[in-house]
Amino acid sequence: MISDIADPELYELGDPVAVWAKLRATTPVFWNEHPPGPGFWAVMAYEPALEVYRNTDAFTSELGMRIDSDPAAVSAAAGKMLIVTDLPVHQQLRQVMNTAFLPRVVSALDASMRSVVEPLVIAALEKARVDFVSEIAAILPAAIICDIMDVPRSDRSNMIELTSKAFGASVGAGIRCPAGEMERTEAHAEIFLYFNELVEQRRRKPGTDVISALVEGEMDGRPLTDAEILMNCDGLLTGANETTRHASAAGLLALIDHPGEWQRLRNGEVGIDSAVEEVLRYTAPALHVMRVATKDVRVGGELVRAGQAVAIWNSSANRDETVFADPDRFDLGRSPNRHLTFGIGPHFCLGATLARVELRVLLQVLAERVARMELVGEVRRMRSNFMWGIEDLPVSFTS
């Protein structure tokens, strides 16, 4: 059995699905040593995950939302950045930003998404080999969140690179050299500097984008501070880019590995919305979400002491045999499908609707244009204990 569930090597080179299954069967909630840190409680099963998500009285997000976070960065963002705030501040911030992510607003972006995806897929069909991650999966979410934030098109490729580095992706194409703490910190700093300029522009001339909403928004009758605005710009950009990017890539790999499911989708035997939910469950890009106990509390029968960290392993909970029949089977028609990819409760992912629509449009275009997909090289996975992602996915498409 693996000694540390948060060892990045497991997710780059190992078989985490098998490890999760053994842990759910033996120790669904256990204390995980994670040197050089103090360790944490790992929650591998569905029901105890719900216990933590729903118990906002006993758990805080303001001490970090992922293992290995920089304590100084967390301290600076706590109470200001959406993902590291607790109620009632979390709800107030969410209301300010929510107008840009309402279902009717996101649905209106459908044509824009198709205009991004379709040329990429057509171009891929004309090549013998494409890297699906860099040439398709990374481009769609970046283009759309940049639309929502009204980032100039000339700056978008740089934003993709910066957000990848900020979440620890490899530095440089085709090399196994994950971004270290310095590279991640520098990437976040560059993102902050960039958005500082955009914030000043919106103050002079506000628009209908989410940055303007932050600039003009209020909490408890006061305007948001510069720190609150910039931190949430950073959070929106990185979250929107990385989650959909990795779900798209891992979803495509699953479809290649399960050609029967691909044919079911193309033939209309399964609905597109059902397919999207199964891709989200099966790929679960955000491996874990962390909380810290504010008082002694039991989780899955285990006593968690005040001050101890608890990491909900969403990816494992999504394969809990007590909730999902034959959970390791990729089934585009799965129903019900109550996955935890976007969390649950007050911190349910703000961009969930956006991610779903992006995946729906991508799958629709692929189903319309591509008859056959195959791997034409080595799949390289991300070395990370936070994002369960793919760095390189060389494929060939046939119409």
N, C-alpha and C positions, 0 to 999 in steps of 0.2 A: 504494500500500500504506500502511496506517495506520502512523504513526510510533511509537505507544505502545499496545500491546495492553491496557494497564491504564487507558486513558482512559475514565472513566465515561460520557462522551458516546456512545461506541460502543454501549454496552448500553442506553442510553435512546433514542437517535434513529437509530442506524446499523444495519448489517446484519452482525452479528458472525459469523453462520454462513458467509457467503461469505468473510470475512476469514480465519477458521480454516481453511477448505478450501485457500486459497492458501498459507497458511503451512505446513500439513502437507505440501503438495506440493513446497515449495521449501526451507523451513528449519524442519523439525519441532522442532528445539531451537536456540534462538538467543538472543543477548544483547539484552535489551530496555532501552533507555534510558527512565528514568521520573523526569524532573525533578520536584521538586528533590532526590530521593533518588539513591542510587548506582546504581540499575538492578538488573536481576535476569535470570537465565536463565529463559526461558519454554519449557515443555515442552508441545507441542501434540499429540503423537501418543501412541498407546496403549502401545507397547512401552517407549519411554523413560520413560513415566509409571510403569510397573511397576518399572523399575530403581530409581527414586527411592523409591517407596513401600516396596519390600522391603529396601532397603539402610539399615537402622537403624544400622549401624556407621559409615557415612560422612555421615549426615545427622541433624540434631537438630531437634526441634520446640520446644525451649525458648527460641528466639530469635524466636518469633512464628510464627503459622500462616496469616497473610494479609498481602498487600501493604498498605502504608499504616497498619499498626498503630501505636498510640502506644507508643514505646519504653519510656516509664516504666511504662505499664500492663502491658506484656509482662514487663518485669523483675520487677514485683511479683507476677505470676501464675506465672512460670516455676517449674517443679518443684512447683507446688501445684494448679493447675487442669488437669484431665484433658487438654485439647487441647494444652497447652503443657508436657507432661511427656514424658520419655523413659523407656525401660525401665531399671531394674525398677519405678520409682515408678509409671509409667503403669499397669502391670498390677495393682499393689496397689490403686490407686485404683479401677480398673475393677472389681475383684472386690468392693469395698465397695458400689458402686452397682449392680452387675449384677443383683442379685436383683429389683429393680423392673422390669427390662426383659427378663426371661426370656420365651421364646415362650409358655409356658403361662400366665404372669401377664398378658401383653399380650393374649392370645387371650380371656382372661376379661373383658376390657374391651369386647368386641364389642358387647354389649347396651347398655352405657353410651354408646358411640360412636353407635350407631343412635338412641338416645334424644335425642342432641344434634342429629344431622344431619336426621332425618326432619321435625321441626317446621320447621326452617329451609327445607327444600326445599318443603314444603307451603305455607308462607307466601309463598315466592317465586313459586309458581304462581298465587297470587291477585293478584299485582302485575303491572303493565305493564312494570316495569323494576326490576331490582335490581343493586346493585354486588356481584358475586360475591365479590370480595376481602374487603370489610369485613363483608358480611352472611352469608357462609357460610365461605369458605376460612380466614379468620382465627379464626373462633370454635371450630371443631372441635379443632385441635391445642392451642389455649390451654386449652380445657375439660379435655382429657384429661391434659395434663402437669400441670395444676393438681390434677386428681384424684390423680395419682401422687405429687404433692408435698403433697397435702392442703391446698391454698390455699383459703381460704374463698371461696364463690361471689360474695360481695359485692365482692371485691377483683379479680375476674378481668378485667373490662373495662379496669381501670387497668393490669394486667400486659400486656395486648395492646398498649396504646398505648406503654408504656415499652419493651417489647422491639422494637417497630417503630422507635422513635427510636434505640435503642441500636445498631441495624444500619443506620442512615442513611436510613430511609424518610422521605418527605416529612412535614413538620410542618403539619398542618391538612388537612382534606379538600378535594380538588378544586383544590389549588394546586400549582404546580411550584416547590417550595421545599425541597430536600433538607436533612435535618438535618445541621448542621455538626459539627465536632469538639467544640465546647462542649456542644451538645445531646446528642450521644452520650455524652459523659462524665457529664453530669448525669443522664441516664437510667440509666446503670449504677450511679451513686452511689445513686439512689433505690431501685433494685432491691436493692442491698446493704443499705441501711438497713431495708428491708421484711423481707428474709430474716433479718436479725439478730434481729428480734423473734420470728419463727417458730422460729429455732434455740433461743432461750431458752425458748420454750413447750415444745419437744420435750424439752429437758433436764429440765424439770419433769414432763412427761407424754409419754413416747415412744409412738409408734404403729407402724404397719406401712408408712408412707410412706418415700420415698427420703431425705427430710431426716432422719428418725429413724435410717435406716441410716447416714447420714454422721455423725450425732451419736454413735452407738454403735459406729461402725466403728473399726478399728485398722490401723495400718501399722507393721510391724517392732515389734509389741508395744506401741505407744503410741497414744493416741487422736488423732484428727485435730485440728489446730489450728482456731481460729475462722476464720482466713484460708482454709485449705483447704476448710472446709465452705461458707463464703459464696461463694467463687469458683466452686465447682462447682455450687452452687445457681443462680448467675447463668448459668453455661454451659449447664446443663440447660434452663433456661427459655427462653433466647434461641434455642438450637439447635433445640429441639423445636418452638417456635412458627414460626420463620421458614422452615425447610426445607419442612415439609409445606404450609404456607400457600402458598408460591410454586409448589410442584409441583402443587398442586390447581388453582390459577388458570391456570397455563400449560397444564396438562393439559386443562382445560375449553376453553381457546381452541383447542388442537390438535384437539379433538373437533368443535368448531364449524367449523373450517377443513377437516375431513375427515369429512363427514357419513356417508360410506360405512362408516368405521370405527365410528362411533357405532351404526349399524344392525347391524353385525356383533356388537358387544358386546350390544346389546339382544336380538338374535335367538339368542344363545347360540352363535354361530359361532366365537367366541374365548373362552377362559377368562378369568375375572376376574384371576387371579394373573398371567397373561401380560400382560394389559392394564396392570396396575400396574407391571410391570417396564419396559414400553415408555414409559409416562408418565415414569418416573424417568430412563430413558436420555435421552429426547428433551428433557426440560425441564431436567435437571441444575442445580438451583437454586444450589448452591454453585459459582460459576464456577471458582475456583481454590483450591488448598491449597499453602501455602508450607513449604519446609524450608530450612535453612541448612547448607552443607557444613562438616563438621568437619575435613576433610582434602582434598587434591586428589583428584578422582575424575572419571572419564569418564561422561557421560550421552549416549546416542545418538551417540557418537563425539566429542562436544565435551568439552574439558577444563574442568571447573568447579574453580575454586581455592577453597581453604579460606577460609571467611568469606563466600563469595558466596551470595546467596539464589537458590533455585530455586522457581519457581511452576509446579505441575502444573495445566494448564488442563483440568480434568475434562470440561467441556462440549465441548471440542474432541476430546479422546480418545474420548469417547462417540460421535463421528461419524467415527472413523477408518475409511477405506475398506478397509483391509487386515484389519479385524476384523469390521466390520458391513456386510453387503451392502446397497447402496443406502441409505447411512446417513441421508440427509436425508428419507427416506420414513418417515412415521408409520405403523407397522405393529403393531397390537395383538397379532398372532399371532407376532411375531418370535421365532425360536428358532434357535440359542442367543442369549442376550442377556447377555453378561458385561460389563455397564456398570460404570463406576467412580464412580457417583454417591455411593456411601457410602465410597469409598476402598477400600483393601485392606491386609492385614497387621495389625500390632498396633494401629494407629489406626483400624481399621474402625469405622464409626459405631456408637456404643453404642445409639442410638435407631433403628437400621435396621428392626428388627422392628416397633416402634411405628409408624413412618412408613408401612410397608407395610400394616399392618392399618387404619390411618386412611384411606389412599387406597382400600383395598379396600371398606371400608364406604361411603365417599362415592360411589364408582362404582356400587356395588350399589343404593343408594337412588336415585341419579339414573336408573339404567337401569330401575328398577321404576316410577318416578313420572313421568319426563319423556320425552315422545316427540320433542320438537323443541326445539332451543336456537338462539338467534340473537343476534348483537350488535345493540345498539340505541344505540350511542354510540362515542366514541373510546376506544381502549385506550391507557392511559398506563403506560409502563414505568418501572421504578425506575432512578434515576441512581446506579449503583453498579458498581464493578469486582469486587465480592465476591459479592453476591447477584444472580442473573439473575432478576429478579422483575417482577411486575406490580402497579402501585399501584391502578389503576382498571380494572374490567372490567364495563361495563354490559351486561347480558344480559336476555333475556326467555325464560321457560320456558313450554312448552305441554304439557299432559298428553295 
